[in-house]
Amino acid sequence: MVLIAEAPTPDAEVVGLQETVSEAQPVHQALATRAAVWEQFVKERDHANTQLDNARRPLDEIEPKGLRPMPEAQQDLETLVNGQEQLSPLETTLETLQRLSEQLDPLETAYADVRFFDVDLEQTREQYEDQLTALRNEIDDENALVDATHQVQNELARIVQHAQAGDKDVLVQLEQHELPALLAQSQLLLARDQAARHERRIVQRPEAPLEKELHDQLKQLAGEISRRINDINLAERQQAIEALRVEVELLQGQIPTEEAIERVALQLEQLPKEDSNVAGLHQQLAEVRAKKDQFDGLKRRLQDELADVADKIQRIEDATATKPSDAEKPRKGKKGKKQPPTMPELKPAERKERLETLRAAVDQLDNQIIPKLAGIQDEALNGGVEVPGLDSEQKKAAKLVETLSVSLSTFSIFFT
C-alpha cells in the first residue's frame, strides 16, 4: 500500500492497482471479521466441550458402578445432583454457539458442531435424569423397606413385653390375632427383600438382612407362646380333673340328684376323653348313675309295695267296720253313769260270718301285712331309702290288729 501511494499517479497500472486495493479493503475487513468470529466460535466450542466433559464426569464414573451399600448410593445421588447442575450454564453456551454459527453462515462446519453439541448435551441431560430416577427409586425403596422392618421390630418388642407379663387371655390374643398379622407382614418383608436382591442394580441389600432375623424371632416367639398356652391348659385341665374327682367322690358317698350327675357329666365332656384320668372319672360317674338308678328302682318298688299294703289295710278296715245301732250305744245308768255296750242281736249265720271275717282280718294282719311292712322297712333301711308313709301304715296296722283282736275276743265271749 505504501509503494502504491509513492508510485507516480499518472501510471495506468498504478491507478488500476489503486482501484483494486480500494475494492479489496471491504472484502478484507469482512474476512477479518469472519476470521475473528470463527476464532471466537472455536474458542466457545472447545470450552463448551470441556464443560460438557466435566459435567459428564460424575455420570461416567457412577453409571458403570454395580450394587453398592446405601451410604455410598446416597453419596452418589448427591454427586449426580451436583453434576446435573453443571448442565444449566451450558444452555447459555449453546445459545452463544448457535448465534456464532449463524454469523458464520454458510459455513456448514459450524452448524454441524452446534448440532453435535446440542445432541450431546441432550443425551447427557437424559442420562442424568435416567440415572437419578433409578437411584432415587432404589434409595426410596430401601428406606421404605427399612422403615417397615423397624415397625415390625417395634411391634415384636411390644408383643414380647406383653407375652412376658401376660396371662392366658393375653397369650391367646397374641397367638390368634396379633402374631399371625405380624408374621404375615414379616413374610411380605422377606418377599420384598428377595425381590430387591433380584431386581436392584444400584442399592445393595445387607448380607444378613434384619427381615430374616425378625421372621425367625417371630416364629420362635409363636412357638414359645404356643407352649406356654399348652402348659397353662394342661395345668387348668389337671385342676379341673382334681375338682371333678372330688365331686365324683362326694357323689359316691350319697344318693345324688340327677341334676348333680348331669352337672358333673357336662364338665367331664369338656375335657379330653383320651386322658386316662378323665376316662376313669367317666367310669366312676357311670357307676354313680347305676347306683342311683338302682336306688330309684328300689324306692319305686317299695313305694308301690307300700301302696298295695295300704290298700289291703283299707279294705280290711272297710270289711271289718260296723255301724253301731242305737241298741249298741252305751246306755246311761242311774245318776248318768255309762254302762258297757251291748252286742247287737245277730242271727246265727251273721254271727258266724262276722266271726270268720274278724279272724281272717287278724290273721291277714298278723301273718301277711305286718310282716310285709317289716320287710319293706328292712329293705328301706338296708338300701338307705326313705319310704314316706311307711311309719304311719305300720302304726295303723298295729292299731287295727289290736282293735280287731279285742273285737274278736269280745265277740267270742258274747256268742260262745
C-alpha positions as CSV (number, residue, x, y, z in Angstrom):
1,M,0.0,0.0,0.0
2,V,2.9,2.3,0.7
3,L,4.5,1.5,-2.6
4,I,1.3,2.3,-4.4
5,A,1.0,5.6,-2.6
6,E,4.5,6.6,-3.6
7,A,4.2,5.5,-7.2
8,P,3.6,8.1,-9.9
9,T,0.0,8.9,-10.2
10,P,-0.3,9.1,-14.0
11,D,0.9,5.5,-14.3
12,A,-2.1,3.5,-15.5
13,E,-1.1,0.3,-13.8
14,V,-0.7,2.1,-10.6
15,V,-4.1,3.6,-11.0
16,G,-5.7,0.2,-11.6
17,L,-3.9,-1.3,-8.7
18,Q,-5.1,1.5,-6.5
19,E,-8.7,0.8,-7.6
20,T,-8.3,-2.9,-6.9
21,V,-6.9,-2.2,-3.5
22,S,-9.8,0.1,-2.7
23,E,-12.3,-2.5,-3.7
24,A,-10.5,-5.3,-1.7
25,Q,-10.5,-3.4,1.5
26,P,-14.1,-4.1,2.4
27,V,-13.7,-7.7,1.5
28,H,-10.5,-7.8,3.6
29,Q,-12.4,-6.3,6.5
30,A,-15.3,-8.8,6.1
31,L,-12.9,-11.7,6.0
32,A,-11.1,-10.4,9.1
33,T,-14.4,-10.1,10.9
34,R,-15.4,-13.7,9.9
35,A,-12.0,-15.0,11.0
36,A,-12.5,-13.3,14.4
37,V,-16.0,-14.9,14.7
38,W,-14.6,-18.3,13.7
39,E,-11.8,-17.9,16.3
40,Q,-14.5,-17.0,18.9
41,F,-16.6,-19.9,17.8
42,V,-13.8,-22.4,18.1
43,K,-12.9,-21.0,21.5
44,E,-16.6,-21.2,22.7
45,R,-17.0,-24.7,21.2
46,D,-13.9,-26.1,22.8
47,H,-14.8,-24.5,26.1
48,A,-18.3,-25.9,25.8
49,N,-17.0,-29.4,25.1
50,T,-14.7,-29.1,28.1
51,Q,-17.6,-28.0,30.3
52,L,-19.7,-30.9,29.0
53,D,-16.9,-33.4,29.6
54,N,-16.6,-32.0,33.1
55,A,-20.3,-32.3,33.6
56,R,-20.4,-35.8,32.3
57,R,-17.5,-37.0,34.5
58,P,-19.7,-37.8,37.6
59,L,-22.1,-39.6,35.3
60,D,-19.3,-41.6,33.6
61,E,-17.8,-42.5,37.0
62,I,-21.1,-43.5,38.7
63,E,-23.2,-45.0,35.8
64,P,-20.9,-48.2,35.3
65,K,-20.9,-49.0,39.0
66,G,-22.8,-52.0,40.2
67,L,-24.5,-52.7,43.5
68,R,-23.3,-50.6,46.4
69,P,-24.2,-50.0,50.1
70,M,-26.9,-47.5,51.0
71,P,-24.5,-44.8,52.2
72,E,-22.5,-44.9,49.0
73,A,-25.6,-44.8,46.9
74,Q,-26.7,-41.7,48.8
75,Q,-23.3,-40.1,48.2
76,D,-23.6,-40.9,44.5
77,L,-27.1,-39.3,44.4
78,E,-25.6,-36.1,45.8
79,T,-22.8,-36.2,43.3
80,L,-25.2,-36.7,40.4
81,V,-27.4,-33.9,41.5
82,N,-24.3,-31.6,41.6
83,G,-23.2,-32.9,38.2
84,Q,-26.6,-32.2,36.7
85,E,-26.5,-28.6,38.0
86,Q,-23.4,-28.1,35.8
87,L,-25.5,-28.6,32.7
88,S,-27.5,-25.4,33.3
89,P,-24.8,-23.0,32.2
90,L,-24.3,-25.0,29.0
91,E,-27.7,-23.9,27.8
92,T,-26.3,-20.3,27.5
93,T,-23.2,-21.7,25.9
94,L,-25.4,-23.5,23.3
95,E,-27.2,-20.3,22.5
96,T,-23.9,-18.5,22.0
97,L,-22.7,-21.2,19.7
98,Q,-25.9,-21.0,17.7
99,R,-25.5,-17.3,17.4
100,L,-21.9,-17.5,16.2
101,S,-22.7,-20.3,13.8
102,E,-25.4,-18.1,12.2
103,Q,-22.7,-15.4,11.8
104,L,-20.5,-17.9,10.0
105,D,-23.3,-18.9,7.6
106,P,-23.0,-20.6,5.2
107,L,-20.1,-22.4,7.0
108,E,-21.6,-26.0,7.4
109,T,-18.8,-27.0,9.8
110,A,-20.1,-24.6,12.5
111,Y,-23.6,-25.7,12.1
112,A,-22.5,-29.4,12.4
113,D,-20.5,-28.7,15.5
114,V,-23.5,-26.9,17.1
115,R,-25.8,-29.8,16.3
116,F,-23.3,-32.4,17.7
117,F,-23.0,-30.3,20.9
118,D,-26.8,-29.9,21.2
119,V,-27.3,-33.7,20.8
120,D,-24.5,-34.5,23.3
121,L,-26.0,-32.1,25.8
122,E,-29.5,-33.5,25.4
123,Q,-28.2,-37.1,25.8
124,T,-26.2,-36.1,28.8
125,R,-29.3,-34.5,30.3
126,E,-31.4,-37.6,29.7
127,Q,-28.7,-39.9,31.1
128,Y,-28.7,-37.8,34.3
129,E,-32.5,-38.0,34.5
130,D,-32.5,-41.7,34.0
131,Q,-29.7,-42.4,36.4
132,L,-31.1,-40.1,39.1
133,T,-34.6,-41.6,38.7
134,A,-33.2,-45.1,39.1
135,L,-31.0,-44.1,42.0
136,R,-33.8,-42.3,43.8
137,N,-36.3,-45.2,43.2
138,E,-34.0,-47.7,44.8
139,I,-33.0,-45.4,47.6
140,D,-36.7,-44.7,48.4
141,D,-37.5,-48.5,48.2
142,E,-34.7,-49.3,50.6
143,N,-35.8,-46.6,53.0
144,A,-39.4,-47.8,52.8
145,L,-38.3,-51.4,53.4
146,V,-36.1,-50.4,56.4
147,D,-38.9,-48.3,57.9
148,A,-41.4,-51.2,57.5
149,T,-38.8,-53.6,59.1
150,H,-38.3,-51.2,62.0
151,Q,-42.0,-51.0,62.5
152,V,-42.2,-54.8,62.7
153,Q,-39.3,-54.8,65.0
154,N,-41.1,-52.4,67.4
155,E,-44.2,-54.5,67.2
156,L,-42.2,-57.6,68.1
157,A,-40.7,-55.8,71.1
158,R,-44.2,-54.8,72.3
159,I,-45.5,-58.4,71.9
160,V,-42.5,-59.8,73.7
161,Q,-43.2,-57.5,76.6
162,H,-46.9,-58.4,76.7
163,A,-46.1,-62.1,76.5
164,Q,-43.7,-61.9,79.4
165,A,-46.3,-60.4,81.7
166,G,-49.5,-61.7,80.1
167,D,-52.0,-64.3,81.4
168,K,-53.7,-66.9,79.2
169,D,-56.2,-64.5,77.7
170,V,-53.4,-62.2,76.6
171,L,-51.4,-65.1,75.2
172,V,-54.4,-66.4,73.3
173,Q,-55.0,-62.9,71.9
174,L,-51.3,-62.7,70.8
175,E,-51.4,-66.2,69.3
176,Q,-54.7,-66.0,67.4
177,H,-54.6,-62.4,66.2
178,E,-51.5,-60.2,66.6
179,L,-48.8,-62.8,65.9
180,P,-50.4,-64.1,62.7
181,A,-50.8,-60.5,61.4
182,L,-47.2,-59.7,62.2
183,L,-45.9,-62.9,60.7
184,A,-47.8,-62.1,57.5
185,Q,-46.1,-58.6,57.5
186,S,-42.8,-60.2,58.1
187,Q,-43.4,-62.7,55.2
188,L,-44.1,-59.8,52.9
189,L,-40.9,-58.1,54.0
190,L,-39.0,-61.2,53.2
191,A,-40.5,-61.3,49.8
192,R,-39.6,-57.7,49.2
193,D,-36.1,-58.4,50.3
194,Q,-35.8,-61.3,47.8
195,A,-37.3,-59.1,45.1
196,A,-34.8,-56.3,45.8
197,R,-31.9,-58.7,45.7
198,H,-33.1,-60.0,42.3
199,E,-34.2,-56.7,40.7
200,R,-31.9,-54.0,42.0
201,R,-28.9,-52.7,40.1
202,I,-27.7,-49.9,42.4
203,V,-28.6,-50.1,46.1
204,Q,-27.3,-53.3,47.7
205,R,-29.2,-55.2,50.4
206,P,-27.3,-56.2,53.6
207,E,-25.8,-59.6,53.6
208,A,-27.6,-60.6,56.8
209,P,-31.0,-58.8,56.4
210,L,-32.9,-57.8,59.5
211,E,-36.1,-59.1,57.8
212,K,-34.8,-62.7,58.0
213,E,-33.8,-62.2,61.7
214,L,-37.1,-60.8,62.6
215,H,-39.0,-63.5,60.9
216,D,-37.0,-66.2,62.7
217,Q,-37.7,-64.4,66.0
218,L,-41.4,-64.2,65.3
219,K,-41.6,-67.9,64.6
220,Q,-39.6,-68.7,67.7
221,L,-41.9,-66.4,69.8
222,A,-45.0,-68.0,68.3
223,G,-43.7,-71.4,69.3
224,E,-42.9,-70.2,72.9
225,I,-46.4,-68.7,73.3
226,S,-48.0,-71.9,72.0
227,R,-46.0,-73.9,74.5
228,R,-47.0,-71.6,77.3
229,I,-50.6,-71.8,76.4
230,N,-50.4,-75.6,76.3
231,D,-48.7,-75.6,79.7
232,I,-51.5,-73.4,81.1
233,N,-54.2,-75.6,79.5
234,L,-52.6,-78.7,81.0
235,A,-52.4,-77.1,84.4
236,E,-56.1,-76.0,84.1
237,R,-57.0,-79.4,82.9
238,Q,-55.4,-81.0,85.9
239,Q,-57.1,-78.6,88.3
240,A,-60.4,-79.3,86.6
241,I,-59.8,-83.1,86.8
242,E,-58.9,-82.8,90.5
243,A,-62.0,-80.7,91.2
244,L,-64.2,-83.2,89.4
245,R,-62.6,-86.1,91.2
246,V,-63.6,-84.5,94.5
247,E,-67.1,-84.0,93.2
248,V,-67.4,-87.6,92.0
249,E,-66.2,-88.8,95.4
250,L,-68.9,-86.8,97.0
251,L,-71.5,-88.2,94.7
252,Q,-70.2,-91.7,95.5
253,G,-70.9,-91.1,99.2
254,Q,-74.5,-90.2,98.8
255,I,-77.5,-90.7,96.6
256,P,-77.1,-87.7,94.2
257,T,-79.8,-85.9,92.3
258,E,-80.0,-86.2,88.6
259,E,-79.1,-82.5,88.3
260,A,-75.8,-83.1,90.2
261,I,-74.9,-86.0,88.0
262,E,-75.6,-84.1,84.8
263,R,-73.6,-81.1,86.0
264,V,-70.5,-83.3,86.6
265,A,-71.1,-85.1,83.3
266,L,-71.3,-81.8,81.4
267,Q,-68.0,-80.7,82.9
268,L,-66.4,-84.0,82.0
269,E,-67.5,-83.7,78.4
270,Q,-65.3,-80.5,78.2
271,L,-62.2,-82.5,79.0
272,P,-60.3,-84.7,76.5
273,K,-61.6,-88.3,76.7
274,E,-58.2,-89.7,75.8
275,D,-56.8,-88.6,79.2
276,S,-56.7,-91.7,81.4
277,N,-57.8,-89.7,84.5
278,V,-60.8,-88.3,82.6
279,A,-61.7,-91.8,81.4
280,G,-61.6,-93.1,85.0
281,L,-63.9,-90.3,86.1
282,H,-66.3,-91.2,83.3
283,Q,-66.4,-94.8,84.6
284,Q,-66.9,-93.7,88.2
285,L,-69.7,-91.4,87.2
286,A,-71.3,-94.2,85.3
287,E,-71.2,-96.3,88.5
288,V,-72.7,-93.5,90.5
289,R,-75.5,-93.2,87.9
290,A,-76.1,-97.0,88.0
291,K,-76.2,-96.9,91.8
292,K,-78.7,-94.0,91.6
293,D,-80.8,-96.0,89.1
294,Q,-80.8,-99.0,91.5
295,F,-81.7,-96.8,94.4
296,D,-84.5,-95.1,92.5
297,G,-85.8,-98.5,91.3
298,L,-85.8,-99.8,94.9
299,K,-87.6,-96.7,96.2
300,R,-90.3,-97.0,93.5
301,R,-90.8,-100.7,94.2
302,L,-91.0,-100.2,98.0
303,Q,-93.4,-97.3,97.4
304,D,-95.5,-99.5,95.1
305,E,-95.5,-102.3,97.7
306,L,-96.4,-99.9,100.5
307,A,-99.3,-98.6,98.4
308,D,-100.5,-102.1,97.8
309,V,-100.3,-102.9,101.6
310,A,-102.1,-99.7,102.4
311,D,-104.8,-100.6,100.0
312,K,-105.2,-104.0,101.8
313,I,-105.3,-102.4,105.2
314,Q,-108.0,-100.0,103.9
315,R,-110.0,-103.0,102.6
316,I,-109.7,-104.7,106.0
317,E,-110.9,-101.6,107.7
318,D,-113.8,-101.4,105.3
319,A,-114.7,-105.1,105.7
320,T,-114.5,-105.1,109.5
321,A,-116.2,-101.8,110.1
322,T,-119.6,-101.9,111.8
323,K,-122.1,-99.1,112.3
324,P,-123.4,-99.4,115.9
325,S,-127.2,-99.3,116.2
326,D,-129.0,-97.5,119.0
327,A,-129.1,-100.7,120.9
328,E,-125.3,-101.0,120.8
329,K,-124.7,-97.5,122.0
330,P,-123.6,-97.2,125.7
331,R,-126.5,-96.7,128.0
332,K,-126.8,-94.3,130.9
333,G,-127.4,-95.8,134.3
334,K,-128.5,-94.1,137.4
335,K,-127.1,-90.7,138.1
336,G,-125.9,-90.6,134.5
337,K,-123.2,-93.2,134.6
338,K,-122.4,-95.0,131.3
339,Q,-123.0,-98.7,131.1
340,P,-120.9,-101.2,128.9
341,P,-122.1,-101.6,125.4
342,T,-124.2,-104.5,124.5
343,M,-123.6,-106.6,121.4
344,P,-126.1,-106.3,118.6
345,E,-128.6,-109.0,118.1
346,L,-127.3,-111.2,115.2
347,K,-128.7,-114.2,113.5
348,P,-126.6,-117.3,113.8
349,A,-125.4,-117.1,110.2
350,E,-124.5,-113.5,110.7
351,R,-122.6,-114.2,113.9
352,K,-120.6,-117.0,112.1
353,E,-119.8,-114.7,109.1
354,R,-118.7,-111.9,111.5
355,L,-116.5,-114.1,113.5
356,E,-114.8,-115.5,110.4
357,T,-114.3,-112.0,109.0
358,L,-112.6,-110.9,112.2
359,R,-110.4,-114.0,112.4
360,A,-109.4,-113.6,108.7
361,A,-108.6,-109.9,109.1
362,V,-106.5,-110.6,112.2
363,D,-104.8,-113.5,110.5
364,Q,-104.0,-111.4,107.4
365,L,-102.7,-108.6,109.5
366,D,-100.5,-110.8,111.7
367,N,-99.2,-113.1,109.1
368,Q,-99.1,-111.0,105.9
369,I,-99.5,-107.3,106.2
370,I,-97.4,-106.6,109.4
371,P,-94.5,-108.9,108.2
372,K,-94.7,-107.3,104.8
373,L,-94.4,-103.8,106.3
374,A,-91.5,-105.1,108.4
375,G,-89.9,-106.4,105.2
376,I,-90.3,-103.1,103.5
377,Q,-88.8,-101.4,106.5
378,D,-85.8,-103.7,106.4
379,E,-85.2,-103.2,102.7
380,A,-85.6,-99.4,103.2
381,L,-83.0,-99.4,106.0
382,N,-80.6,-101.6,104.1
383,G,-80.9,-99.6,100.9
384,G,-80.9,-96.2,102.6
385,V,-84.3,-95.5,101.1
386,E,-86.9,-93.3,102.8
387,V,-90.4,-94.5,102.2
388,P,-92.9,-91.8,103.0
389,G,-96.0,-93.1,104.9
390,L,-94.3,-96.4,106.0
391,D,-94.3,-95.5,109.7
392,S,-97.9,-94.4,109.7
393,E,-99.0,-97.5,107.9
394,Q,-97.2,-99.7,110.4
395,K,-98.9,-97.8,113.3
396,K,-102.2,-98.1,111.6
397,A,-101.8,-101.9,111.0
398,A,-100.7,-102.4,114.7
399,K,-103.6,-100.4,116.0
400,L,-106.0,-102.2,113.6
401,V,-104.9,-105.6,114.7
402,E,-105.1,-104.6,118.3
403,T,-108.6,-103.3,117.8
404,L,-109.8,-106.3,115.8
405,S,-108.3,-108.7,118.3
406,V,-110.3,-107.1,121.1
407,S,-113.4,-107.2,118.9
408,L,-112.7,-110.8,118.1
409,S,-112.3,-111.7,121.8
410,T,-115.4,-109.7,122.8
411,F,-117.4,-111.3,120.0
412,S,-116.3,-114.7,121.0
413,I,-117.4,-114.1,124.7
414,F,-120.8,-113.0,123.7
415,F,-121.5,-115.7,121.2
416,T,-120.0,-118.8,122.5
